[in-house]
Amino acid sequence: MQYKTTLLAAEHGKVLALTETGYEGIPNPRWWTDCLLAGVADYPVAYVLTWRNAHDRPGHFYAPFPGSADADNFLTFYNNEHTVFLP
């Protein structure tokens, strides 16, 4: 199934991007692979950006940190053959 955003990106010669995503507090420890990766796997997404981790709001984070429940799953996501990260 082609979504309108996928078609619009192709029609206008643009890359498809997911520019603010995440799950506040990441309560699902497998969110990176079961939700994010699974959700974009069938689409030509070139860029994904998560929202911020707030230093002044406990529980307001959208990316893993050492010791977070999703940290191991993020490493699986990171090491997946379909993901590329900039240093």
FENQUIFEN-V49420 format. One record per backbone hydrogen bond with DSSP energy under -1.0 kcal/mol. NH is the residue of the N-H (numbers start at 1). CO is the residue of the C=O. E is the energy in kcal/mol with one decimal. If there is no record, write none. Layout:
NH,CO,E ; NH,CO,E
This chain:
7,3,-2.2 ; 8,4,-3.0 ; 9,5,-2.3 ; 10,6,-2.0 ; 11,7,-2.7 ; 12,8,-1.9 ; 13,10,-1.1 ; 14,9,-3.1 ; 18,47,-3.0 ; 21,49,-1.6 ; 25,61,-2.5 ; 26,23,-2.8 ; 31,28,-1.9 ; 34,30,-2.7 ; 35,31,-1.7 ; 36,31,-2.3 ; 37,32,-2.3 ; 38,33,-1.0 ; 39,35,-2.1 ; 40,36,-1.4 ; 41,37,-1.3 ; 43,40,-2.0 ; 45,43,-2.0 ; 46,16,-3.2 ; 49,18,-2.4 ; 51,21,-1.9 ; 54,60,-2.8 ; 60,57,-2.3 ; 61,59,-1.3 ; 68,65,-2.7 ; 71,68,-1.7 ; 74,70,-2.4 ; 75,71,-1.7 ; 76,72,-1.6 ; 77,73,-2.4 ; 78,74,-3.2 ; 79,75,-2.3 ; 80,77,-1.1 ; 83,80,-1.8
